């Protein structure tokens, strides 16, 4: 997910995206803990996407 794509979305859409990413992060952590998955890099990618969404949301709130 790129920041350019995120900047085109509204604050409401970004909020929904953030919720979905949090769910994905939780599920990835649970799968790793239960040893159903060995994709440790997936958690860090989701974490970075969450940070991007939060950053763009902060930019939009500050601009208004």
LINBELJO-V665393 format. One line per field, one symbol per residue. ss: DSSP state (a for helix, b for strand, c for the rest). phi: phi as a letter, one per 40 degrees, with the letter a starting at -180 (. if undefined). A space follows every 10 residues. Layout:
# LINBELJO-V665393
ss: ???
phi: ???
This chain:
# LINBELJO-V665393
ss: ccaaaaaccc aaaaaaaaaa aaaaaaaaaa aaacccccca aaaaaaaaaa aaaaaaaaaa aaac
phi: .bcccccccc cccccccccc cccccccccc ccccfcabcc cccccccccc cccccccccc cccc
